[in-house]
Amino acid sequence: MAIYQAKVKGELWDVVSFVERELGRRSQTISLEHEAETTAGDVQIRVAAFERYSWMGGNRVSLNITYIASGGEVEMIATSTGGSQAMFYKLNTIGEENFMQTFIESVQAYSSQGW
């Protein structure tokens, strides 16, 4: 499992639109499997679960992103899982690491826009 956490300035839907569009642009086989939104007072929360095919592993891997927005900042917590070909231990985690790298590059692209 790969884990990444980042905080950027911006409004929730501006960040979500940019980052998720970048994910799609950078990955041909990505699909949004589930999404949910809620609020807690002035805090907005979005959870999105994606999958994509891992060419290296010959299987699908998942990326789950939780967005937490408040006061003009959005924190993102992402985990990628799957891709292992072993039954009792993790073997070949390249697919999930690559999926996470795609997310990291998407967040960095957002940040570099000066938002």
C-alpha positions as CSV (number, residue, x, y, z in Angstrom):
1,M,0.0,0.0,0.0
2,A,1.2,3.5,-0.9
3,I,0.0,6.5,1.1
4,Y,0.3,10.2,0.4
5,Q,-1.0,13.3,2.1
6,A,-1.0,16.9,0.8
7,K,-2.6,20.2,1.5
8,V,-3.3,22.9,-1.1
9,K,-4.9,26.3,-1.2
10,G,-8.2,26.4,-3.1
11,E,-11.9,25.5,-3.0
12,L,-13.0,21.8,-2.9
13,W,-14.5,21.6,-6.4
14,D,-11.7,23.5,-8.1
15,V,-9.2,21.1,-6.6
16,V,-11.3,18.0,-7.3
17,S,-12.0,19.0,-10.9
18,F,-8.3,19.7,-11.7
19,V,-6.8,16.7,-9.9
20,E,-9.4,14.2,-11.2
21,R,-9.1,15.5,-14.7
22,E,-5.3,15.2,-14.5
23,L,-5.7,11.6,-13.3
24,G,-7.8,10.8,-16.3
25,R,-5.4,12.5,-18.6
26,R,-2.4,10.6,-17.2
27,S,-4.1,7.2,-17.1
28,Q,-5.9,5.6,-20.0
29,T,-7.6,2.8,-18.0
30,I,-8.8,4.8,-15.0
31,S,-12.4,4.5,-13.9
32,L,-14.3,6.2,-11.0
33,E,-15.8,3.3,-9.1
34,H,-17.5,5.2,-6.3
35,E,-17.9,8.8,-4.9
36,A,-19.6,10.3,-1.9
37,E,-19.8,13.8,-0.4
38,T,-20.9,15.1,2.9
39,T,-20.4,18.2,5.1
40,A,-19.7,18.6,8.8
41,G,-20.4,22.2,9.7
42,D,-18.3,24.3,7.3
43,V,-16.1,21.3,6.4
44,Q,-16.7,19.7,3.0
45,I,-15.6,16.0,2.6
46,R,-15.4,14.0,-0.6
47,V,-14.3,10.4,-0.9
48,A,-13.5,9.0,-4.4
49,A,-12.4,5.5,-5.3
50,F,-10.7,4.8,-8.6
51,E,-9.4,1.7,-10.3
52,R,-7.1,1.3,-13.2
53,Y,-5.4,-1.6,-15.0
54,S,-1.7,-2.2,-14.1
55,W,0.2,-3.3,-17.2
56,M,3.1,-4.4,-15.1
57,G,1.1,-6.6,-12.8
58,G,-1.6,-7.7,-15.2
59,N,-4.4,-6.8,-12.8
60,R,-6.3,-3.8,-11.4
61,V,-5.2,-1.5,-8.6
62,S,-7.2,1.1,-6.6
63,L,-6.7,4.6,-5.5
64,N,-8.9,6.1,-2.8
65,I,-8.8,9.8,-2.2
66,T,-10.4,11.6,0.8
67,Y,-10.6,15.4,0.3
68,I,-11.3,17.6,3.4
69,A,-11.9,21.2,2.6
70,S,-12.3,24.2,5.0
71,G,-11.2,27.8,5.0
72,G,-9.8,27.9,1.5
73,E,-7.6,24.9,1.9
74,V,-8.1,21.3,0.8
75,E,-6.3,18.4,2.4
76,M,-6.0,15.2,0.4
77,I,-5.3,11.8,1.9
78,A,-4.7,9.1,-0.7
79,T,-4.1,5.3,-0.5
80,S,-3.4,3.0,-3.4
81,T,-3.8,-0.8,-3.0
82,G,-4.0,-3.9,-5.0
83,G,-1.9,-5.4,-7.7
84,S,-0.3,-8.1,-5.5
85,Q,-0.1,-11.5,-7.0
86,A,0.6,-13.5,-3.9
87,M,-1.9,-15.1,-1.6
88,F,-0.4,-14.5,1.9
89,Y,2.0,-11.6,1.4
90,K,2.5,-8.6,-0.9
91,L,4.4,-9.3,-4.1
92,N,4.8,-6.8,-7.0
93,T,3.5,-3.5,-5.6
94,I,4.7,-1.6,-8.7
95,G,1.2,-1.0,-9.9
96,E,-0.1,0.6,-6.8
97,E,3.1,2.7,-6.4
98,N,2.8,3.9,-10.0
99,F,-0.9,4.8,-9.5
100,M,0.1,6.8,-6.4
101,Q,2.8,8.6,-8.4
102,T,0.2,9.5,-11.0
103,F,-1.9,11.1,-8.2
104,I,1.2,12.9,-6.7
105,E,2.0,14.4,-10.2
106,S,-1.6,15.5,-10.5
107,V,-1.5,17.3,-7.2
108,Q,1.9,18.9,-8.1
109,A,0.4,20.1,-11.4
110,Y,-2.4,21.8,-9.5
111,S,0.1,23.4,-7.1
112,S,2.3,24.6,-9.9
113,Q,-0.7,26.5,-11.4
114,G,-0.4,29.0,-8.6
115,W,-4.0,28.3,-7.3
